[in-house]
Amino acid sequence: MATFADSVGAPLWVGEFGPVYTDEPDRDAMKRQLLIDEIDIYEQHGAGWALWTYKDMGVMGLVKAKPDSPWLDRTVAVRDKKARLGVDMNDSDDLQIADIMRPLVDRFAAEYPTFNPYPFGVRTHIDRLVRGILLGEPLAAEFAASFANITDADVDAIASSWALANSDINIGVERIVRDACSR
């Protein structure tokens, strides 16, 4: 990609990337090193970049809402359901819905033993369809309902959940970004 961009005089831009953090110190240390390596590669090729930095509920970003924030309080029921159904494949597993996933995966393998969709394979294909679409899309209405009948003061309080002063900062990621931006 860098060679092509150079050949036509086009800039490179890498948007919205970053590891999914787990709150497991050793694993997250490796993921922070991955982030450093990624940024180094992008910068070696003169690419601009934008990290997943803000408002992503804490799994990838530099900043997340504090546990006692109005945002998290307002959305607790739908976020609990989202986790229970495993619909966020960046942030959850399907253990609580194994009763529907395992038989479906097994049946699919038996019926379509040679099907292997590019680039992520059968399991991701099934996960996207079942967890992401079938179980995930109906949550949009429930998420929206979390904000029904709110006042202007409620909107201000919820929005303030994302003010930098009211957020928790992933210090390890913050250092990486600060170092990269100061070069």
Secondary structure, DSSP 8 states (H G I E B T S, - for coil): -HHHHHHHT---EEEEE-----S-HHHHHHHHHHHHHHHHHHHHTT-EEEE--SSSTTSS-SEEE-TT-HHHHHTHHHHHHHHHHT--TTT--SGGGHHHHHHHHHHHHHH-TT---TTTHHHHHHHIIIIIIITTTTHHHHHHHTTTT--HHHHHHHHHTTSGGGEEE-HHHHHHHHHHHT-
